[in-house]
Amino acid sequence: MSGQSERPSAESNDSNLAKNEVVPLHESPKHQVYGEDPTQDRSTDHYQAEYVENFVERWDELIDWDARTEGEGQFFIDKLRALGKEKILDVATGTGFHSVQLIKAGFNVTSVDGSAQMLVKAFDNAQKRGYVLTTVHGDWRWLNRDVEDQQFDAVICLGNSFTHLFEEHDRRRALAEFYSVLKHDGILILDQRNYDSILDNGFSTKHKYYYCGERVSAKPIYMDDGLARFEYSFEDGSKHHLNMFPLRKDYTRKLISDAGFQKIETFGDFKETQPGQDPDFFVHIAYKAYDAE
Ligand SMILES: C[S@@+](CC[C@H](N)C(=O)[O-])C[C@H]1O[C@@H](n2cnc3c(N)ncnc32)[C@H](O)[C@@H]1O
């Protein structure tokens, strides 16, 4: 694919990350950066080299806001309202889909992302719909420093984003940061692809919930226990990729529980999970309150 060998900002990316700083917009690579063998690119920091300008510009073709609104329905809004949550931290803003849905529904939302390209696109998407996003450019691993002394009713980490963390200590660190920006009775809503199914039975998709665009295909081109490499092919023949860590459902639940959350409910494709069900995505809702029933 175009630009794979181009490594314009890899060095500056590394030095920024070494200082626990995200990569500023002017240093963001223009094309996706992978090594000679892309299946060896397995690092938490690598998302910065994947959400590049020309992929971000196409992200909304992939997720299709209208179809996604229909697929998800009111799931997140209903849950947050039923639990009386109002002040929301969207830690994986991407192009702004959930931030905008929630603002539109009357929630108070702060929108975080580690990718400057994504935040610029999200701000623009919101503005086009008549909203101004409150954005924070920060990485989950040092979230508390970047959102500065604020506490939230809910943290949402949606769109299969947590899968970008390749090292277990980064997953634990990110969950500890999510836990600590929450009020004493706050909740975390975190979703993930059903990697158990892909690892155990191969890939299939109902294509209904997340990657809803009809003119785009998203499929794994390489899988092992430590890597899911997905290819996104667009109508004009262009291709982009994401390297992700294939989280097993029970492993994710254990990590969330180890971070201190007292209760976790897991839904499959926005419904109560049923035995034998094989959903495309899981949504975990985790409760911080000690007495969560
Ligand atoms: C798959 S996209 C999902 C975006 C959006 N939530 C959606 O559903 O369309 C994942 C997002 O997580 C962000 N991200 C990945 N790792 C991150 C990290 N360590 N800190 C902050 N943001 C991160 C990426 O920049 C990207 O915008």
The ligand as an SDF file (V2000), in Angstrom:
LIG
                    3D

 27 29  0  0  0  0  0  0  0  0999 V2000
  -10.7870    2.4260   16.4600 C   0  0  0  0  0  0  0  0  0  0  0  0
  -10.6840    4.1690   16.7550 S   0  0  0  0  0  0  0  0  0  0  0  0
  -12.3000    4.3860   17.4330 C   0  0  0  0  0  0  0  0  0  0  0  0
  -12.7920    5.7870   17.3990 C   0  0  0  0  0  0  0  0  0  0  0  0
  -14.2230    6.0110   17.8330 C   0  0  0  0  0  0  0  0  0  0  0  0
  -14.4290    5.7290   19.2390 N   0  0  0  0  0  0  0  0  0  0  0  0
  -15.2120    5.2410   16.9970 C   0  0  0  0  0  0  0  0  0  0  0  0
  -15.8760    4.3560   17.5420 O   0  0  0  0  0  0  0  0  0  0  0  0
  -15.3450    5.5200   15.8080 O   0  0  0  0  0  0  0  0  0  0  0  0
   -9.5940    4.1790   18.1470 C   0  0  0  0  0  0  0  0  0  0  0  0
   -9.2380    5.5410   18.6760 C   0  0  0  0  0  0  0  0  0  0  0  0
   -8.5000    5.3710   19.8990 O   0  0  0  0  0  0  0  0  0  0  0  0
   -7.4020    6.2630   19.8970 C   0  0  0  0  0  0  0  0  0  0  0  0
   -6.3360    5.6840   20.7360 N   0  0  0  0  0  0  0  0  0  0  0  0
   -5.7340    4.4850   20.5720 C   0  0  0  0  0  0  0  0  0  0  0  0
   -4.8350    4.2890   21.5520 N   0  0  0  0  0  0  0  0  0  0  0  0
   -4.8630    5.3860   22.3390 C   0  0  0  0  0  0  0  0  0  0  0  0
   -4.1530    5.7710   23.5140 C   0  0  0  0  0  0  0  0  0  0  0  0
   -3.2070    4.9890   24.0670 N   0  0  0  0  0  0  0  0  0  0  0  0
   -4.4530    6.9760   24.0750 N   0  0  0  0  0  0  0  0  0  0  0  0
   -5.3770    7.7920   23.5130 C   0  0  0  0  0  0  0  0  0  0  0  0
   -6.0810    7.4830   22.3960 N   0  0  0  0  0  0  0  0  0  0  0  0
   -5.8230    6.2840   21.8160 C   0  0  0  0  0  0  0  0  0  0  0  0
   -6.9940    6.3720   18.4430 C   0  0  0  0  0  0  0  0  0  0  0  0
   -6.2580    7.5350   18.1790 O   0  0  0  0  0  0  0  0  0  0  0  0
   -8.3540    6.3380   17.7350 C   0  0  0  0  0  0  0  0  0  0  0  0
   -8.8970    7.6130   17.5440 O   0  0  0  0  0  0  0  0  0  0  0  0
  1  2  1  0
  2  3  1  0
  2 10  1  0
  3  4  1  0
  4  5  1  0
  5  6  1  0
  5  7  1  0
  7  8  2  0
  7  9  1  0
 10 11  1  0
 11 12  1  0
 11 26  1  0
 12 13  1  0
 13 14  1  0
 13 24  1  0
 14 15  1  0
 14 23  1  0
 15 16  2  0
 16 17  1  0
 17 18  1  0
 17 23  2  0
 18 19  1  0
 18 20  2  0
 20 21  1  0
 21 22  2  0
 22 23  1  0
 24 25  1  0
 24 26  1  0
 26 27  1  0
M  CHG  2   2   1   9  -1
M  END
$$$$
